[in-house]
């Protein structure tokens, strides 16, 4: 598959096209990703394997330098390249008739702490980059990393790109959110100059991340929450007793699809996660068995489960507000518990 990245629309200083040796190096680029950078030079005369070149995720926006006559040169040559801002490397624009990058206006990027709730009935996949063309993250066993309908997602960046190419051949506005990690939360001024300086860092644009689609093509997949939910997690599980028949759902929402599992009065369940939306009196409970979610009350407000036990003193408890684990790692811990 061909990777497509995007670029700031701005004027840059004049630079020369890549040299012959640089062209030969770029010709060796794996068609599945845009790679830049140089291999490590062996030290003390010892032969060492070159390090893996940094990779710009599909959909990432980066500033590039320009030169006069760029468009004329690009149209005449089957190979064209763009130099990253501050001269940190080269990336292909077109190779062998395949487009690797395209130009877009400056994106709107917000940083901080944002909460969203999944609105799409089918859930939303988590991807390696802010693009519908970026690969979906999967476990070693092939299980797709996704958030189901009703789940809450915390993000550290909201990334809106204007003029992206749609599958139908036109242009569209796409908005993606980057999953929150405390150690990489920026909290910086989002002025255009600050963003240009920030995205001129090769380390920044190649930093791994997990992205979810907020909206695009006129469809909304996530709804932003002005207030965060209350989320408690306990690996060993709280013990609940079922008092009324319950249909287990794939996500914490009455809009989420119903599974084949039905709980009957007298059943005992263990819950590893409790979620309560802001200003809501209903709690959604994730089953430790991994079969889905149940609500502590039905749509009419009738209580259907009772908690038999809470966390015993001295046992570990994970909370969405006091843990440094990224959401991906927390989910893996809970699912393996």
Secondary structure as UniProt FT lines:
FT   STRAND          5..7
FT   HELIX           20..27
FT   TURN            31..32
FT   STRAND          34..36
FT   TURN            44..45
FT   STRAND          54..56
FT   TURN            58..59
FT   STRAND          61..62
FT   STRAND          64..65
FT   TURN            68..69
FT   HELIX           70..76
FT   STRAND          80..84
FT   HELIX           85..87
FT   STRAND          90..95
FT   TURN            96..97
FT   STRAND          98..99
FT   STRAND          101..103
FT   STRAND          108..118
FT   TURN            121..122
FT   STRAND          124..125
FT   TURN            132..133
FT   TURN            140..141
FT   STRAND          146..147
FT   TURN            149..150
FT   STRAND          152..165
FT   TURN            167..168
FT   STRAND          171..179
FT   HELIX           182..184
FT   HELIX           192..199
FT   HELIX           202..205
FT   STRAND          211..216
FT   TURN            217..218
FT   STRAND          219..220
FT   STRAND          222..225
FT   STRAND          230..242
FT   STRAND          246..249
FT   TURN            254..255
FT   STRAND          258..263
FT   TURN            265..266
FT   STRAND          268..276
FT   TURN            278..279
FT   STRAND          284..287
FT   TURN            288..289
FT   STRAND          293..295
FT   TURN            299..300
FT   STRAND          305..309
FT   TURN            313..314
FT   STRAND          318..319
FT   TURN            320..322
FT   HELIX           327..336
//
